Every structure is written in C-alpha cells, then in structure tokens.
Amino acid sequence: MKKFLLSIMMATALSACGEKAETPKENTKPVVKIGVVLPLTGANSYMGKQMQEGYEFVKEYLNPDIDYELVYFDDQQSPAKAAVGVKKLIDVDKVDVLLTGTSQTAAIAADAAQNAKIIHLGMSSDNRFTEKDYNYTMAPAAQDETAVLLKHMQDMGYRKIALLTANEMYGNLVEENVNKLAENYGMQVVFNEKFNLGSTDYRILLHKAAQTNPDIYFIETWPPEIDIIAKQLLEINPDAKITSQYAFFISSNPELYKGRFCLNVGSNDEVFKKAFYQKYGKKLEQMSATSYAQLALILDVLSNKDKDISEIIENNKSIFGKLTLDNRSIRYLPIVETLE
C-alpha cells in the first residue's frame, strides 16, 4: 500500500524543532510552530476571524498534549499579500507546518512548501496543488460536493440550471463538475457563462441568464461577489431560486439567503457545537468548523508520528464524522443545509 508521507514529514519537523532547542530543560517539550495564512482585516475579515476562532478553540476544547504555537499572517484575501505571508512564515518565522484556508492561498503556498520541505495542509476541495510534494488537502472531494448538491436539487424538483461561475480556480472546477454530472440527476444546464471578479455590476449577465427561464441559478463565487450578484438577481426577479456550493454560509450578509439552501461543512457533533456556543455565544460557523478540524488533525498526526497516517485517519475522531484518505487528500462528505 502506498504510504502517506505526512507522518514521516511531521517526524522530520519535530526533529528539526528538537535541534533548535539545544539544551532543553527537564520536562520541556519542543514547541512546534504552525504558520497560518488568513484574512484578518479587509472585506473578508469575518471569514478570517471565524477561522481564527476555530484554531484557538482547539487548545481549549481538545487540550492536546503537543506544545505548539500558532503564527498568523493577515493576507487580506490578496494573492500578493498571501505570497509575502507564506515567504515570511517560512523564511523569517521558521514555521514547521503551514495551514491555509482557501484554494487560492493553497495554490500560492504549494511551491514554497515544496521548496522548504515543510508540510502544507490546505482547506480546499481542489486537490491539484497536492501534486507538489509536502502539500496536502483536507476537504470534501470536488465531485462529491457537486453530486450532493445536485441530488438535493433533483429531490426539490429542479430541472433547468443557469450556471454562473467566477473565472478562477474553484469556479472553473465547479463549472466542470456541474456540466459533467447534471445529466446524471436529470438536470440540464440551460445557461453557462463565466464572470470576472472585481465587478460591481453583473446585470447584463443576469438578464441573459433570465432569458433562458431556469428553475434555479447556480452561482459559484465567494463574498463580496456572491452578495452583489444575488442582490442584483433578486432585483430582476424577486422569486429567483438561488444556490451555491458554500458561499451563503460565509457571506457577511446571511439575511440575503434566509430560506435558501447550499452546501455546508458543519458538524453533527452536538456536544462540540454546544461547547463552541458557550465559548463564543454563537452557533458554529463553517469556517470555524473547518479550521478546528484542520488543526485538530495536524495535532493528532504530531501526537502519533510513529503510526501510519492511514491508521491515524481511520481512528481520528473528527467533528465531521468519518474521514477517508485519497492519495494526499483527506476527505469527508458535506451536507446540504437551509439558512434559518
């Protein structure tokens, strides 16, 4: 069986940490430095803060027996800043592990992690960056995401889809999967166009889509574009049915999507959700859940570095339920939820 390399590399990381502490005091364990790139300021700062809450909750709820330090870099969801942040974390902060939270940032970090020979675990269903050594992902498989959502749409009686996708890595992947799988669920893509990020007016595109008389609009992008497009679409047609793979649950304007469904990676662990609520005074949010699960898995691997990763995954008590291994991708199934 092909052995997953994460445990070996983590052992190397711990060894490196041990070398830095030349004469550790008695009973002192080496501290693993974990670099995290996320947007803490800017338009998408709420996403970064949700992720940070998930990361910080690990120490309180899980109480791991590994000494570790989280080193954050605020990339403001900017590719240029993300590249600077990855370089700083690796070259200046000398982190042993690198965590990223979006497909865009993961792709930026991939080469740097490979060159520095440090583990990079990204939260992304796009596993193309895992072709590079030392790069791994933890997320539902891209085709599984689309299949789960299409099955729900089929059950709801929708047959005609207007597909609008951002011209970027994840949007392109979703477009590919919807077109590949829609027929399997008795659905037809009656409109299929891409749009560029950064615009504030998508009305011409939306009017073209409306002319095809779709049952539902499948819009794949992230905030702030998802909110702009949804508002403009509802101005054109207040009764329009709208879905997306995940964007509704990370929107800064969730009221816009009340009563609408999309995918979520929320947990069914009621004890965990209650503890999170008691800590932060709010329901568990998608980005908090994913960042918690990501860091919890890294710490599980660090705690069991002599075990094969397949065994660790098999026995991991993830808040997402059962995890599976697919080459360098750690998978679980998403769920469909309606915003309350």
C-alpha positions as CSV (number, residue, x, y, z in Angstrom):
1,M,0.0,0.0,0.0
2,K,1.2,3.4,-0.9
3,K,2.2,5.1,2.3
4,F,1.1,8.6,3.1
5,L,4.1,10.8,3.8
6,L,2.6,13.2,6.3
7,S,3.7,11.2,9.4
8,I,7.2,10.9,8.1
9,M,7.4,14.6,7.4
10,M,5.9,15.5,10.7
11,A,8.5,13.4,12.4
12,T,11.1,15.4,10.5
13,A,9.5,18.7,11.6
14,L,9.6,17.6,15.2
15,S,13.2,16.5,14.9
16,A,14.0,20.0,13.5
17,C,12.3,21.6,16.4
18,G,14.4,19.4,18.8
19,E,17.6,20.6,17.1
20,K,16.6,24.2,17.7
21,A,16.4,23.6,21.4
22,E,20.0,22.6,22.0
23,T,19.7,22.1,25.8
24,P,16.0,21.8,26.7
25,K,15.1,22.0,30.3
26,E,13.9,18.9,32.1
27,N,10.3,18.0,31.2
28,T,10.3,20.7,28.5
29,K,8.8,19.6,25.2
30,P,9.8,21.2,21.8
31,V,7.3,23.7,20.6
32,V,6.0,23.2,17.0
33,K,5.5,26.4,15.1
34,I,2.4,26.3,12.9
35,G,2.0,29.1,10.4
36,V,-1.5,30.2,9.4
37,V,-2.4,32.5,6.4
38,L,-5.8,34.0,6.6
39,P,-7.6,37.4,6.1
40,L,-7.9,39.1,9.5
41,T,-8.6,42.6,8.0
42,G,-10.2,43.8,4.8
43,A,-13.5,42.9,3.1
44,N,-13.4,39.2,4.1
45,S,-12.0,39.7,7.6
46,Y,-15.1,38.0,9.1
47,M,-14.0,34.7,7.4
48,G,-10.5,35.0,8.9
49,K,-11.9,35.7,12.3
50,Q,-14.2,32.7,12.1
51,M,-11.2,30.6,11.2
52,Q,-9.1,32.1,14.0
53,E,-11.8,31.2,16.5
54,G,-11.7,27.6,15.3
55,Y,-8.0,27.4,15.6
56,E,-7.9,28.9,19.0
57,F,-10.8,26.7,20.3
58,V,-8.6,23.6,19.6
59,K,-6.4,24.3,22.7
60,E,-9.4,24.8,24.9
61,Y,-11.7,22.0,23.8
62,L,-9.2,19.4,22.6
63,N,-6.5,20.1,25.2
64,P,-3.8,18.4,23.1
65,D,-0.6,17.0,24.6
66,I,1.5,18.7,22.0
67,D,3.2,22.1,22.7
68,Y,2.6,24.3,19.7
69,E,2.5,27.9,18.7
70,L,0.2,29.5,16.1
71,V,1.9,32.2,14.0
72,Y,-0.7,34.2,12.0
73,F,-0.2,36.3,8.9
74,D,-3.0,38.5,7.6
75,D,-3.2,38.3,3.8
76,Q,-6.4,40.4,3.5
77,Q,-7.5,37.8,0.9
78,S,-4.9,39.3,-1.5
79,P,-2.8,36.9,-3.6
80,A,0.1,39.3,-3.5
81,K,0.0,39.6,0.3
82,A,-0.5,35.8,0.6
83,A,2.7,35.2,-1.3
84,V,4.5,37.6,1.1
85,G,3.0,36.0,4.1
86,V,4.0,32.5,3.1
87,K,7.6,33.6,2.5
88,K,7.7,35.4,5.8
89,L,6.3,32.4,7.8
90,I,8.8,30.1,6.2
91,D,11.9,32.2,5.9
92,V,11.6,34.5,9.0
93,D,9.4,32.7,11.5
94,K,10.8,29.3,10.5
95,V,7.4,27.5,10.9
96,D,7.4,23.7,10.9
97,V,3.9,23.4,9.4
98,L,1.8,25.7,7.1
99,L,-2.0,26.0,7.1
100,T,-4.1,27.8,4.5
101,G,-7.9,28.2,4.2
102,T,-8.8,28.8,0.6
103,S,-7.9,27.2,-2.8
104,Q,-6.3,30.5,-3.9
105,T,-4.0,30.7,-1.0
106,A,-3.2,27.0,-1.1
107,A,-2.1,27.2,-4.7
108,I,0.2,30.1,-3.8
109,A,1.7,28.2,-0.9
110,A,2.3,25.0,-2.8
111,D,5.7,25.8,-4.4
112,A,7.0,27.5,-1.3
113,A,6.1,24.5,0.9
114,Q,7.7,22.1,-1.5
115,N,10.9,24.1,-1.7
116,A,11.1,24.5,2.0
117,K,10.2,20.8,2.6
118,I,7.6,21.6,5.2
119,I,4.1,20.3,5.5
120,H,1.3,22.4,4.0
121,L,-2.3,21.4,4.8
122,G,-4.8,23.4,2.9
123,M,-8.6,23.5,3.2
124,S,-9.6,23.1,-0.4
125,S,-11.6,20.6,-2.4
126,D,-9.3,21.4,-5.4
127,N,-6.5,18.9,-5.0
128,R,-4.4,20.0,-7.9
129,F,-1.9,21.7,-5.7
130,T,-1.3,18.4,-3.9
131,E,0.6,17.2,-6.9
132,K,3.6,19.0,-5.3
133,D,5.5,17.2,-2.6
134,Y,4.7,18.2,1.0
135,N,1.3,19.5,0.0
136,Y,-2.0,18.0,1.3
137,T,-5.6,19.0,1.4
138,M,-8.5,18.4,3.8
139,A,-11.9,18.9,2.3
140,P,-14.7,17.1,0.6
141,A,-13.9,15.8,-2.9
142,A,-14.9,18.4,-5.6
143,Q,-17.1,15.9,-7.5
144,D,-18.7,14.7,-4.2
145,E,-19.6,18.3,-3.3
146,T,-21.3,18.9,-6.6
147,A,-23.0,15.5,-6.6
148,V,-24.5,16.1,-3.1
149,L,-25.9,19.4,-4.1
150,L,-27.3,18.2,-7.5
151,K,-29.0,15.3,-5.8
152,H,-30.7,17.7,-3.4
153,M,-31.7,20.0,-6.3
154,Q,-33.2,16.9,-8.1
155,D,-35.2,16.0,-5.0
156,M,-36.5,19.5,-4.9
157,G,-37.8,19.1,-8.5
158,Y,-35.4,21.5,-10.3
159,R,-34.5,20.5,-13.8
160,K,-33.0,23.6,-15.6
161,I,-29.9,25.2,-14.2
162,A,-28.4,28.7,-15.1
163,L,-24.8,28.2,-14.2
164,L,-22.7,31.4,-13.5
165,T,-19.2,30.8,-12.3
166,A,-16.3,33.0,-11.3
167,N,-13.3,32.8,-13.7
168,E,-10.9,31.4,-11.1
169,M,-9.6,28.0,-9.9
170,Y,-12.6,26.9,-7.8
171,G,-15.2,28.4,-10.0
172,N,-13.8,26.7,-13.0
173,L,-13.7,23.3,-11.1
174,V,-17.4,23.7,-10.1
175,E,-18.4,24.5,-13.7
176,E,-16.6,21.4,-15.0
177,N,-18.3,19.2,-12.4
178,V,-21.8,20.6,-12.9
179,N,-21.6,20.1,-16.6
180,K,-20.2,16.6,-16.1
181,L,-22.7,15.4,-13.6
182,A,-26.0,17.3,-14.2
183,E,-27.4,14.8,-16.7
184,N,-26.9,12.0,-14.1
185,Y,-29.5,13.8,-12.0
186,G,-32.0,14.5,-14.7
187,M,-30.9,18.2,-15.0
188,Q,-29.9,20.4,-17.9
189,V,-27.6,23.4,-17.9
190,V,-29.5,25.9,-20.0
191,F,-27.1,28.8,-19.4
192,N,-23.4,28.6,-18.7
193,E,-21.2,31.7,-18.5
194,K,-18.2,32.8,-16.5
195,F,-17.6,36.3,-15.0
196,N,-14.6,38.1,-13.7
197,L,-14.1,39.0,-10.1
198,G,-14.0,42.6,-9.0
199,S,-17.0,44.0,-10.9
200,T,-19.9,45.8,-9.1
201,D,-22.5,45.3,-11.9
202,Y,-23.5,41.9,-13.2
203,R,-26.9,42.9,-14.5
204,I,-26.3,42.3,-18.2
205,L,-25.1,38.8,-17.4
206,L,-28.1,38.2,-15.2
207,H,-30.6,39.4,-17.8
208,K,-29.1,37.0,-20.3
209,A,-29.4,34.1,-17.8
210,A,-33.0,35.1,-17.0
211,Q,-34.0,34.8,-20.7
212,T,-33.3,31.0,-20.5
213,N,-36.0,30.7,-17.9
214,P,-34.1,28.4,-15.5
215,D,-35.6,26.7,-12.5
216,I,-32.6,27.7,-10.3
217,Y,-29.5,29.9,-10.6
218,F,-26.3,28.1,-9.5
219,I,-23.9,30.9,-8.7
220,E,-20.3,29.9,-7.8
221,T,-18.2,32.6,-6.3
222,W,-17.2,34.0,-2.9
223,P,-18.0,37.2,-1.0
224,P,-18.2,40.0,-1.9
225,E,-19.2,39.0,-5.4
226,I,-21.8,36.4,-4.3
227,D,-23.7,39.1,-2.4
228,I,-23.5,41.6,-5.3
229,I,-24.8,39.1,-7.8
230,A,-27.6,37.8,-5.5
231,K,-28.9,41.3,-4.8
232,Q,-28.9,42.2,-8.4
233,L,-30.6,39.0,-9.4
234,L,-33.3,39.5,-6.8
235,E,-33.9,43.0,-8.1
236,I,-34.5,41.5,-11.6
237,N,-36.6,38.6,-10.2
238,P,-37.5,38.6,-6.5
239,D,-38.7,35.0,-6.8
240,A,-35.5,33.6,-8.3
241,K,-34.2,30.4,-6.8
242,I,-30.5,30.6,-6.0
243,T,-27.9,28.2,-4.7
244,S,-24.2,27.9,-4.4
245,Q,-21.8,25.3,-3.1
246,Y,-20.7,27.0,0.1
247,A,-20.8,30.8,-0.3
248,F,-24.1,31.5,1.6
249,F,-22.7,30.3,4.9
250,I,-19.6,32.5,4.7
251,S,-21.4,35.6,3.5
252,S,-21.3,38.8,5.5
253,N,-25.0,39.3,4.6
254,P,-26.6,35.9,5.6
255,E,-30.1,37.5,5.7
256,L,-29.9,37.7,2.0
257,Y,-30.0,33.9,1.8
258,K,-32.6,33.1,4.5
259,G,-34.6,30.1,3.5
260,R,-32.2,29.2,0.7
261,F,-30.0,26.1,0.7
262,C,-26.4,25.3,-0.2
263,L,-23.6,23.0,1.0
264,N,-22.2,23.3,4.4
265,V,-19.4,21.6,6.3
266,G,-21.0,21.9,9.6
267,S,-20.6,19.3,12.3
268,N,-23.3,16.9,13.7
269,D,-21.4,16.7,17.0
270,E,-23.9,18.3,19.3
271,V,-21.5,18.3,22.3
272,F,-18.9,20.2,20.3
273,K,-21.4,22.7,19.0
274,K,-22.7,23.4,22.4
275,A,-19.2,24.0,23.8
276,F,-18.5,26.3,20.9
277,Y,-21.7,28.2,21.6
278,Q,-20.8,28.6,25.3
279,K,-17.3,29.9,24.3
280,Y,-18.3,32.4,21.6
281,G,-22.0,33.0,22.2
282,K,-23.0,32.0,18.6
283,K,-23.7,28.9,16.5
284,L,-20.8,27.0,15.0
285,E,-19.8,28.6,11.7
286,Q,-18.5,26.9,8.6
287,M,-15.0,28.4,8.6
288,S,-14.6,27.8,12.4
289,A,-15.5,24.2,11.9
290,T,-13.1,23.6,9.1
291,S,-10.2,25.4,10.8
292,Y,-10.8,23.5,14.0
293,A,-10.8,20.1,12.2
294,Q,-7.7,21.0,10.2
295,L,-5.6,21.9,13.2
296,A,-7.0,19.0,15.3
297,L,-5.9,16.6,12.6
298,I,-2.4,18.0,12.4
299,L,-2.0,17.7,16.1
300,D,-3.3,14.1,16.0
301,V,-0.6,13.3,13.5
302,L,2.0,15.0,15.6
303,S,0.9,13.1,18.6
304,N,1.1,9.8,16.7
305,K,4.1,10.4,14.4
306,D,5.2,6.7,14.6
307,K,1.9,5.5,13.2
308,D,1.0,5.2,9.6
309,I,-1.3,8.1,8.5
310,S,-4.0,5.7,7.2
311,E,-4.3,4.3,10.7
312,I,-4.5,7.8,12.2
313,I,-7.2,8.8,9.7
314,E,-9.2,5.7,10.4
315,N,-9.2,6.3,14.1
316,N,-9.5,10.1,14.1
317,K,-12.5,11.4,16.0
318,S,-13.2,14.3,13.6
319,I,-16.1,16.6,14.2
320,F,-17.1,15.9,10.6
321,G,-17.5,12.2,11.2
322,K,-15.6,9.6,9.2
323,L,-12.5,10.8,7.3
324,T,-11.1,8.9,4.4
325,L,-7.7,9.1,2.5
326,D,-7.4,9.6,-1.2
327,N,-3.7,9.9,-2.0
328,R,-2.7,13.2,-0.4
329,S,-6.3,14.3,0.2
330,I,-8.3,13.8,3.4
331,R,-12.0,13.6,2.6
332,Y,-15.4,13.8,4.3
333,L,-18.9,14.4,2.9
334,P,-20.5,17.8,3.0
335,I,-24.2,18.3,3.9
336,V,-26.9,20.4,2.5
337,E,-28.4,23.0,4.9
338,T,-31.0,25.7,4.6
339,L,-30.2,29.1,6.2
340,E,-32.5,29.9,9.0
